């Protein structure tokens, strides 16, 4: 992972923290001498580490595991998986203020910035890959129903 990809992944994951993004971790089990994978809930991130809740059978409770961000891949939904009702909801959120197009930037621009902010929050909350991380190999496609509550 180069620096540009690392920065893109950091920005994306930080924006999704409040919404319960799931990540795939591939690790090495030194006790059994084999690779393993697990799906974990992302709970924090800083400039060096990613923090997840790991549900290990041997501990019977959740513990915080700090590991490198490069060891994880988030599960995201491709934009093509958006349902019709989600499209309608997003369309309703993303109606821009026509004052901008009529030359009244002092009124329209701040309104449009708030609209764009709501749209990005909605995309993050619904785990859509609007940055193209899946095709870049930086994220996995979420299985259908993974983020259903």
C-alpha positions as CSV (number, residue, x, y, z in Angstrom):
1,X,0.0,0.0,0.0
2,X,1.5,3.3,-1.1
3,X,1.2,6.6,0.9
4,X,-1.7,7.9,-1.4
5,X,-3.7,4.7,-0.8
6,X,-2.9,4.8,2.9
7,X,-4.2,8.4,3.2
8,X,-7.3,7.5,1.2
9,X,-8.1,4.5,3.4
10,X,-7.5,6.6,6.6
11,X,-9.9,9.3,5.4
12,X,-12.5,6.8,4.5
13,X,-12.3,4.8,7.8
14,X,-12.3,7.9,10.0
15,X,-15.5,9.1,8.4
16,X,-17.2,5.7,9.0
17,X,-16.2,5.3,12.7
18,X,-19.5,6.5,14.2
19,X,-21.5,4.0,12.0
20,X,-20.0,0.7,12.9
21,X,-17.9,-0.3,10.0
22,X,-16.8,-3.9,9.9
23,X,-13.2,-4.9,8.8
24,X,-11.6,-8.1,7.7
25,X,-8.4,-9.0,9.5
26,X,-5.9,-11.6,8.2
27,X,-3.5,-12.7,10.8
28,X,-1.1,-15.5,11.7
29,X,-1.9,-17.9,14.5
30,X,1.6,-18.8,15.9
31,X,0.1,-21.5,18.2
32,X,-1.3,-23.4,15.3
33,X,1.1,-22.2,12.6
34,X,-1.6,-21.1,10.2
35,X,-3.2,-18.0,8.7
36,X,-6.7,-17.0,9.9
37,X,-9.3,-14.4,9.0
38,X,-11.8,-12.7,11.2
39,X,-14.4,-10.0,10.8
40,X,-14.1,-7.3,13.5
41,X,-15.9,-4.1,14.4
42,X,-13.7,-1.0,14.0
43,X,-13.8,1.2,17.1
44,X,-10.9,3.6,16.7
45,X,-8.0,4.7,14.6
46,X,-5.0,6.9,14.9
47,X,-1.9,7.7,12.9
48,X,-0.3,4.3,13.6
49,X,-2.9,1.9,14.7
50,X,-6.4,0.6,14.1
51,X,-8.4,-0.6,17.1
52,X,-11.1,-3.3,16.8
53,X,-13.2,-5.4,19.0
54,X,-12.2,-9.0,18.7
55,X,-14.5,-11.7,19.9
56,X,-12.1,-14.5,20.8
57,X,-13.5,-17.8,21.9
58,X,-10.8,-18.3,24.4
59,X,-11.5,-15.0,26.2
60,X,-15.3,-15.0,26.0
61,X,-15.4,-11.2,25.9
62,X,-14.3,-8.4,23.7
63,X,-10.8,-7.0,23.9
64,X,-9.2,-4.1,22.0
65,X,-6.6,-5.1,19.5
66,X,-4.3,-2.4,18.1
67,X,-2.7,-3.4,14.8
68,X,-1.5,-1.7,11.7
69,X,-4.2,-0.3,9.4
70,X,-2.6,-2.2,6.5
71,X,-3.6,-5.5,8.1
72,X,-7.3,-4.6,7.7
73,X,-9.8,-4.2,4.8
74,X,-13.2,-2.6,5.4
75,X,-16.4,-4.2,4.1
76,X,-18.2,-1.7,1.9
77,X,-21.2,-1.7,-0.4
78,X,-20.7,-0.9,-4.0
79,X,-22.9,2.0,-5.2
80,X,-24.5,-0.5,-7.6
81,X,-26.0,-2.3,-4.6
82,X,-28.1,0.7,-3.6
83,X,-31.8,-0.3,-3.4
84,X,-34.6,1.8,-5.0
85,X,-35.7,3.1,-1.7
86,X,-32.1,4.1,-0.8
87,X,-31.8,5.9,-4.1
88,X,-35.0,7.9,-3.4
89,X,-33.7,8.7,0.1
90,X,-30.4,9.9,-1.3
91,X,-32.1,11.9,-4.0
92,X,-34.2,13.7,-1.4
93,X,-31.1,14.5,0.6
94,X,-29.1,15.8,-2.4
95,X,-31.4,18.4,-3.8
96,X,-29.2,21.5,-4.2
97,X,-30.3,25.1,-3.7
98,X,-31.1,26.8,-6.9
99,X,-29.8,30.2,-5.5
100,X,-26.3,29.0,-6.4
101,X,-27.3,28.6,-10.1
102,X,-29.1,31.9,-10.1
103,X,-25.9,33.8,-9.0
104,X,-26.8,34.2,-5.3
105,X,-23.7,32.5,-3.9
106,X,-23.9,34.1,-0.4
107,X,-27.2,32.4,0.3
108,X,-27.0,29.2,-1.9
109,X,-23.4,28.1,-1.3
110,X,-23.6,27.6,2.5
111,X,-26.9,25.6,2.0
112,X,-25.3,23.4,-0.7
113,X,-22.3,22.7,1.6
114,X,-24.7,21.5,4.3
115,X,-26.4,19.4,1.7
116,X,-23.2,17.8,0.6
117,X,-22.2,17.1,4.2
118,X,-25.5,15.3,4.8
119,X,-25.0,13.3,1.6
120,X,-21.4,12.2,2.6
121,X,-22.6,11.3,6.1
122,X,-25.5,9.2,4.6
123,X,-23.1,7.4,2.3
124,X,-20.8,6.6,5.2
125,X,-23.6,5.5,7.4
126,X,-24.9,3.1,4.7
127,X,-21.4,1.9,4.0
128,X,-21.3,2.8,0.3
129,X,-17.9,2.8,-1.5
130,X,-18.1,6.2,-3.1
131,X,-14.3,6.6,-3.1
132,X,-13.7,3.4,-5.2
133,X,-11.8,1.5,-2.6
134,X,-13.2,-1.9,-3.7
135,X,-11.8,-1.7,-7.3
136,X,-8.4,-0.5,-5.8
137,X,-8.2,-3.6,-3.6
138,X,-8.4,-1.5,-0.4
139,X,-11.8,-2.8,0.6
140,X,-13.9,-5.9,0.3
141,X,-17.5,-6.0,-1.1
142,X,-19.8,-6.5,1.9
143,X,-21.9,-9.6,1.7
144,X,-25.6,-8.8,1.2
145,X,-27.2,-8.2,4.6
146,X,-24.0,-7.6,6.5
147,X,-25.1,-4.1,7.6
148,X,-28.8,-4.8,8.1
149,X,-29.8,-4.0,11.7
